[in-house]
Each structure stands twice: as structure tokens, then as C-alpha cells.
Amino acid sequence: MTAAGRDDQMSRLERSSHTAFIDNNTLFVWGGYQVVGGEDAVLPSDELWLCDLDSGSWERREIAGEVLPDLSGFCGSYVNGRLYIFGGCDPQGYTNQMFSVDLTESCCSWRKVTDAKGTTPSPRNKHSSWVHRDRLIYFGGYGCKTIEEVRNTSSSSFIVEEMSWTTIGDTLFRCWGWNNEVNVFDTHTATWSRPEPQGPAPAPRGCHASAVVGNKGYISGGVETAQLDLFCLDLETWTWTQFDVSSSCAPLGRSMHTMTSISDHTLFIYGGLGIDGNTLNDAWQFNTLRREWTNMSHPHEDKPRVDHTACAGNDDDVVVFGGSSKLCILMDSVAVLRAPSEHHCRDVLIFQTQPYSLSRLCEDFIGRNADVFAAQLNWLPSKLLSKIEKRVAFFSTTRPDPRI
């Protein structure tokens, strides 16, 4: 492949609103959108990108099977080697379709989930999911319901946006709005269910962040509050808990940020779109036992991100990929719109949250100073040499992203 061809292929990594996960120290990335010719363009559904986090090298993998519609605002979840895509918006509007692909197969293919039992949630986007005991537990989002569905839904569970109502004659036909519903999909039985949680539930929302710690699911943000709110749902008893934290030591309210579990009692928050309209570059940790926030210093303060992904990596690292470094929101008296952004990113940001082991420190030191140890590297056992060579490759290709 020519250098121009490689550059063109790598430019397809630039994206926002994608899904990502890590398996065996490999970062998998699918979907999202980027800007082409000044317009948002949804990225192809038949390709999956893999990054070896030891070496930093990327490869593209094709996915056969059913061609998915162009989706935005979907929710991706990975469990037992299978990637599930639920909801989002396609060219026909909001959808509640689910697709899955088994990534353990050498030739993997998309398939539409058509045999699910139970009641499928209403069409929606901008929702989130927790993976717990092989169940996909979806929360919130923005979508549409029929009038009958709205009448059978608590006013505290679905907020109708009047400007989005559709009328035919004098009849109100369909409503659009935000919800705080919890819907569960059992991946073993392909069955939908909807528990009825107790306790102080979060307000309906979307574009929030979610994470699982043990048997509890956490959500934060996605609403216009001065400080970042935080709720916890016990995934066994279905009971909500709200965390009340002093406003003097809490992060700014935000949406389109990420939240990642880094220990059995710690959450890591990064970036997002602040209620002040700025793309944020701050990092925070929340201790669920002490119920307190800590503002973290980090080496990526020159890399604000919104609509990115963050995954838990080796050694309690948080691996951030993609997103936009500068999101532009246009507002007038009729609507709030997102302007196409030329600031989509493709770099991988590593956040160290714990002290590294001695072996990790040695590997990284040699990787950064390979020329010093060139004569000695061949003395290493083949397995260790292979790992060191990957670290050398990682640090030799690490350089600032020219798009920010």
C-alpha cells in the first residue's frame, strides 16, 4: 500500500459517537461518524478497527452479513465475545432494532436479532448500557412513543418535548422526549424485561455516562445541572441511590463525557461538553465508599474531548479514543443544533490511575530508550523480546495529533 493509501485509510479512524471496548489488551472500535466535505458522514458498518495497545499498531477487520443502516446515537455493548448494537437513529428516524456479531469467529457476520421475547423498548438514541451477569441493562435516552404508550408511562419517567409533537388533524399521534427507563436484555434467553426500580430515580436524560462497579450501575450527567450529578442503581434489588456531594468539590455539569470503573470502589470521569458550552479536558475520580470527588492532574490537558470513548485497560489504565476536540453548538429561538465538526480525533490517550509494577516500568523505559539497549535486546527470551519490540514500536509511533 502506498503512503497516500495508508494515510487515507488511517484518516477513517477519526470519529465521534462510536463504540469501543478492550479485550486481551486490544482496543476494538466500531461505528460513529466523521466530517466529509463539510457534512457529517456515518462510518461503514462492515468494518471493525483493532489497535494492539502494546505496539500501538492498527488493523482493519471486515464484517460480513446483514448491512446495518447508517446509525447515529446507538448503544454498543460487548459480552462473551459478541458485540450488540441497539437503537439509535437511521435515515428513517428513531429505531429499536438490535444487531449482533460474534467476534470470536474467523469470518464474523452481522445478524439482526429478530427472535427476542418480551416487549422491546420504544425507539431511542443517546441511551447507555451496563453489562452485568450477561445481561444488557439499558438506561435513558431520547426517542418516540405513541400517545397510548405515553398515557401508560409515569410523567416522571418520560418528558415530552412539545416542539417535537406530531399532529394529524386534531389528533396527537406521536411524542418525542427523554426517558429514565431501565430495560434489560438477557443474552442467554434473548428476552426483554423491564424492572420497576425503587428509590430516588435520576431525571430523564440522554448523552450521559455509565459504568458498572460490582453489582451496581452508575450514571452521571446528561442534564443541565451546575455540578455533575451521580446516581447508583443496585442491579440485584433495583433500588436507586443518589449521591449528594458538596458543590464546592464536584465537577462541572456536563454531557457526552465518559465514566470508567478503575477499581472496586473508584470511577474515572473525563472530558465532555460542559454546561458552559466548552469542550472539557478535566479528569476526576469518584470514591464510591467515601463519596467524594478528586480532581486529577494528567498529561493530556491539551487534549479536550467530547463524544469520545473510554475503556479500562491493563494496570488500571483508562484508554480514551476518538471524539471531538472542539464541539460547536448552534442555538437560535427554534432549535439547538450541532454544527459539523472538523475536529474529530484518532489518537489513543492513556491515563495512568495507579502506580505501575516494576516490570511495566522496565518495559516502558526500554521502549522509550531502545537505542540505548539495542545491543542487549537480542539476549532476551523470545516471548519477552516480542513484548519489548511492541513497546518500542508503540513509543516510536507516539506523537502529537496534528488535528488539535
SVG drawing of the C-alpha trace seen along z (x, -y; Angstrom):
<svg xmlns="http://www.w3.org/2000/svg" viewBox="-59 -33 84 52">
<polyline fill="none" stroke="black" stroke-width="0.4" points="0.0,0.0 1.3,-3.5 1.9,-6.1 -1.1,-8.1 -3.3,-5.0 -2.2,-4.4 -2.9,-8.0 -6.4,-7.8 -7.1,-4.5 -5.9,-5.9 -8.0,-9.1 -11.0,-6.8 -10.1,-6.3 -11.1,-9.9 -14.6,-9.6 -17.0,-10.5 -20.1,-8.8 -18.6,-5.4 -18.4,-2.3 -15.2,-0.8 -14.1,2.0 -10.9,3.8 -10.3,7.5 -6.9,9.1 -5.2,5.7 -6.6,4.9 -8.9,1.9 -11.8,2.6 -13.6,-0.4 -16.8,-0.4 -19.2,-2.9 -19.5,-6.6 -19.3,-9.5 -16.7,-11.9 -17.0,-15.0 -16.6,-14.6 -17.0,-17.6 -18.3,-19.7 -21.1,-17.2 -21.4,-14.5 -20.9,-11.1 -21.7,-7.8 -18.8,-5.4 -19.3,-1.9 -20.9,0.8 -18.8,3.6 -15.5,2.6 -14.0,3.0 -10.7,1.4 -8.3,3.1 -5.4,1.4 -2.8,3.5 -2.2,1.4 1.3,2.9 2.6,1.8 0.1,-0.9 -0.5,0.7 -3.9,0.7 -5.6,3.2 -8.9,3.2 -11.2,6.3 -14.2,6.8 -17.6,7.8 -19.9,9.6 -23.6,10.4 -26.5,8.0 -25.7,4.4 -26.7,2.2 -28.5,-1.1 -26.5,-4.3 -26.8,-4.6 -26.1,-7.5 -26.7,-7.7 -26.7,-3.9 -25.5,-2.0 -22.8,0.7 -22.2,3.4 -19.7,6.3 -20.3,9.5 -18.8,13.0 -17.1,12.3 -20.2,10.7 -20.9,7.1 -24.5,5.9 -25.8,2.7 -29.2,1.4 -31.3,-1.6 -30.1,-4.9 -31.2,-6.9 -31.2,-5.7 -32.3,-7.6 -35.9,-6.7 -35.8,-8.0 -35.5,-6.5 -35.1,-2.8 -35.3,0.0 -33.7,2.7 -30.9,4.8 -27.9,6.3 -25.1,8.6 -21.9,10.0 -19.8,12.9 -16.2,11.6 -14.7,15.0 -15.4,16.3 -12.7,16.0 -15.2,14.7 -17.7,12.8 -21.1,11.6 -23.8,9.2 -27.2,10.6 -30.4,8.8 -32.0,10.0 -35.5,11.0 -36.4,13.8 -36.3,11.8 -39.1,12.5 -40.8,9.9 -41.6,6.3 -38.9,4.4 -38.2,0.9 -39.5,-2.0 -37.2,-3.5 -34.5,-5.7 -31.0,-7.1 -28.4,-8.7 -29.0,-5.9 -26.4,-3.9 -25.9,-0.4 -24.5,1.6 -23.2,5.2 -24.0,7.3 -24.2,11.1 -24.5,11.5 -27.4,9.0 -27.5,5.8 -29.2,3.2 -30.2,0.0 -30.9,-3.3 -32.5,-6.5 -32.2,-8.2 -34.3,-10.3 -36.9,-8.7 -40.6,-8.4 -43.7,-6.9 -47.3,-6.6 -49.9,-8.5 -51.1,-5.3 -47.6,-4.5 -47.2,-8.0 -50.6,-7.6 -49.3,-4.3 -46.0,-5.9 -45.4,-7.9 -44.8,-11.6 -41.6,-11.3 -40.3,-8.6 -40.9,-10.3 -40.6,-14.1 -42.4,-15.1 -40.8,-17.9 -43.7,-19.9 -41.9,-21.1 -41.4,-17.5 -45.1,-16.6 -46.6,-15.4 -50.3,-16.0 -52.6,-14.7 -55.6,-17.0 -56.6,-17.5 -55.1,-14.2 -51.8,-14.0 -50.2,-11.0 -46.7,-10.6 -44.5,-12.1 -40.8,-12.6 -38.9,-13.1 -36.4,-12.0 -36.8,-8.9 -35.3,-7.3 -36.5,-3.8 -34.5,-0.7 -34.8,2.1 -33.0,5.5 -32.0,7.9 -30.9,11.4 -28.3,12.5 -28.8,16.2 -32.6,16.3 -32.9,13.3 -35.6,12.0 -36.6,8.3 -37.9,7.3 -38.5,4.1 -38.0,3.9 -39.6,1.2 -36.8,-0.4 -37.5,-1.9 -35.8,-4.9 -34.9,-8.4 -34.5,-7.9 -32.5,-10.3 -34.4,-12.6 -35.0,-11.5 -31.9,-12.2 -29.5,-11.2 -25.9,-11.8 -25.0,-10.7 -22.2,-8.4 -22.5,-5.0 -20.3,-2.4 -20.6,0.8 -18.8,1.4 -19.6,4.8 -23.4,5.2 -24.1,1.6 -24.6,-0.6 -23.7,-4.2 -24.9,-7.1 -23.8,-10.7 -24.5,-13.9 -26.7,-14.4 -28.8,-17.1 -28.2,-20.8 -27.1,-20.9 -24.4,-23.2 -22.5,-20.3 -22.2,-16.8 -24.8,-14.6 -24.3,-10.9 -26.8,-8.1 -26.4,-4.4 -28.7,-1.5 -28.4,1.8 -28.7,4.3 -30.0,7.0 -32.6,5.2 -33.3,2.5 -33.0,-0.3 -31.7,-3.8 -29.4,-5.9 -28.4,-9.5 -25.1,-10.8 -25.2,-14.2 -21.8,-15.9 -20.8,-19.4 -20.9,-21.7 -17.5,-23.1 -15.7,-20.0 -17.7,-18.5 -17.1,-18.6 -18.9,-21.0 -22.2,-19.6 -21.7,-18.0 -22.8,-15.6 -21.2,-13.4 -18.4,-12.6 -17.1,-9.2 -17.1,-7.3 -15.0,-4.2 -14.6,-1.8 -11.0,-1.6 -11.3,0.4 -14.0,2.0 -14.8,-1.5 -13.5,-4.1 -14.9,-5.8 -12.9,-7.9 -14.5,-10.8 -13.0,-12.5 -14.0,-15.4 -17.4,-16.1 -19.4,-19.2 -19.8,-21.4 -22.9,-23.4 -20.8,-26.5 -20.6,-25.2 -16.9,-24.4 -15.3,-21.0 -13.7,-19.9 -10.2,-18.5 -10.6,-17.7 -10.3,-14.3 -11.9,-13.3 -12.0,-10.3 -15.0,-9.5 -14.6,-7.2 -17.9,-5.4 -17.1,-4.4 -16.1,-7.9 -18.5,-9.6 -16.0,-12.2 -14.6,-13.7 -10.9,-14.2 -9.6,-16.4 -6.8,-14.6 -3.7,-16.1 -2.8,-14.3 -0.5,-14.7 -3.4,-15.3 -4.7,-18.7 -4.0,-20.0 -6.5,-17.4 -10.1,-18.3 -12.5,-15.6 -16.3,-15.2 -18.3,-12.3 -15.3,-10.0 -15.0,-6.5 -13.0,-5.3 -12.2,-1.7 -10.5,-0.1 -7.1,1.2 -4.2,3.1 -2.8,1.9 -5.9,-0.1 -5.2,-2.4 -8.0,-4.3 -7.8,-4.2 -9.6,-7.1 -10.1,-7.1 -11.5,-9.4 -14.1,-12.1 -14.0,-15.8 -11.6,-18.3 -13.9,-21.2 -17.7,-20.7 -19.7,-23.6 -23.3,-24.1 -25.6,-26.5 -28.6,-27.9 -31.5,-30.0 -35.1,-30.6 -36.3,-27.4 -33.7,-24.7 -30.3,-23.6 -28.1,-22.2 -24.7,-20.6 -22.5,-22.0 -20.4,-19.6 -17.0,-19.5 -13.7,-19.2 -12.0,-18.4 -12.6,-14.7 -9.6,-12.8 -8.0,-9.4 -5.3,-9.3 -5.3,-7.0 -4.9,-8.7 -3.6,-6.6 -4.4,-7.8 -2.4,-6.2 -4.6,-5.9 -2.4,-3.6 1.4,-3.1 2.8,-0.7 4.5,2.6 8.3,2.8 8.1,5.0 5.8,2.4 8.1,-0.4 11.1,1.5 9.2,2.4 8.2,-1.2 11.7,-2.5 13.3,-0.2 10.6,-1.0 11.4,-4.7 15.2,-4.2 15.6,-1.4 18.7,-2.8 20.5,-2.6 19.7,1.1 20.0,2.2 22.9,4.5 21.3,6.2 17.8,6.8 18.7,10.0 19.8,11.5 16.1,11.6 14.0,14.7 11.8,14.7 8.5,14.1 9.9,11.1 11.7,9.8 8.4,9.8 6.7,7.8 9.6,5.3 9.6,4.9 5.9,3.9 6.7,1.3 9.5,0.0 7.0,-0.3 4.4,-2.0 6.8,-4.7 8.4,-5.2 5.0,-6.0 3.6,-8.1 3.4,-11.7 1.1,-14.7 -2.2,-14.6 -1.9,-17.3 -5.7,-17.9 -5.8,-19.5"/>
</svg>
